Amino acid sequence: MRTVVLAEKCFWCKMALPALRDLDTEYAWCVGCASATVYKGDPIDYYEELTPEAAAYSQLLARRSFSRRDRSADGPD
């Protein structure tokens, strides 16, 4: 786990300390903003955890991915 530079802030909200870094864009995200990308349907899939708080994002991503797989396995609505 990489150390977060204290002056670094979340790419999106510009207020919170980042908990993870998107490896595709190199943007740093706080858990709240990163979680919003999951709910929007465009999650950060390739990331580096910067703090222990990033585990909450990992768990959310796992739950949302699992529930999406379940729905698609049922067939078309």
ZIGIRA-V228759 format. One record per residue. N is the residue number from 0. RES is the residue in one small letter. SS is DSSP state (a for helix, b for strand, c for the rest). OMEGA is omega in degrees with one decimal (999 if undefined). D_LAST is the distance of its C-alpha to the last C-alpha in Angstrom with 1 decimal. Layout:
n: <N,N>
res: <RES,RES>
ss: <SS,SS>
omega: <OMEGA,OMEGA>
d_last: <D_LAST,D_LAST>
This chain:
n: <0,1,2,3,4,5,6,7,8,9,10,11,12,13,14,15,16,17,18,19,20,21,22,23,24,25,26,27,28,29,30,31,32,33,34,35,36,37,38,39,40,41,42,43,44,45,46,47,48,49,50,51,52,53,54,55,56,57,58,59,60,61,62,63,64,65,66,67,68,69,70,71,72,73,74,75,76>
res: <m,r,t,v,v,l,a,e,k,c,f,w,c,k,m,a,l,p,a,l,r,d,l,d,t,e,y,a,w,c,v,g,c,a,s,a,t,v,y,k,g,d,p,i,d,y,y,e,e,l,t,p,e,a,a,a,y,s,q,l,l,a,r,r,s,f,s,r,r,d,r,s,a,d,g,p,d>
ss: <c,c,c,c,c,c,c,c,c,c,c,c,c,c,c,c,c,c,c,b,b,b,c,c,c,c,c,b,b,c,a,a,a,a,a,a,a,a,a,a,c,c,c,c,c,c,b,b,b,c,c,c,c,a,a,a,a,a,a,a,a,a,a,a,a,a,a,a,a,a,a,a,a,c,c,c,c>
omega: <-178.4,177.8,178.9,174.4,-173.6,-179.3,-177.8,178.7,179.1,179.3,-172.3,-174.2,179.3,-177.9,-173.4,174.6,-179.2,177.6,178.7,-179.7,176.0,-177.2,176.3,-175.0,-174.7,176.3,176.3,-174.8,169.1,-177.7,-178.6,-179.8,177.1,178.5,178.3,178.3,178.1,-178.9,178.1,179.9,179.6,-174.0,173.9,-175.0,-176.9,-174.7,175.7,177.0,-179.8,-179.0,176.4,179.4,179.9,177.8,177.9,177.3,179.1,179.6,178.0,179.9,179.3,179.6,-178.0,178.7,-179.5,-177.8,176.6,178.4,-179.7,-178.3,-178.3,179.7,-179.6,-177.1,-176.7,179.5,999>
d_last: <42.2,43.9,46.0,44.8,47.4,48.0,48.3,44.8,42.1,38.3,37.4,35.1,36.8,40.3,41.2,39.9,41.1,38.7,37.1,35.6,36.2,33.6,35.1,33.7,35.3,37.8,36.8,37.4,34.9,35.3,32.6,31.4,30.9,29.4,26.9,26.0,25.0,22.4,20.9,21.1,19.2,22.3,23.9,27.4,26.9,30.5,32.9,36.1,36.6,39.7,39.9,38.8,36.5,34.2,33.1,31.0,29.1,28.7,27.2,24.8,23.7,23.3,21.2,18.8,18.6,18.0,15.2,13.5,14.1,12.7,9.2,9.3,10.9,8.1,6.5,3.8,0.0>
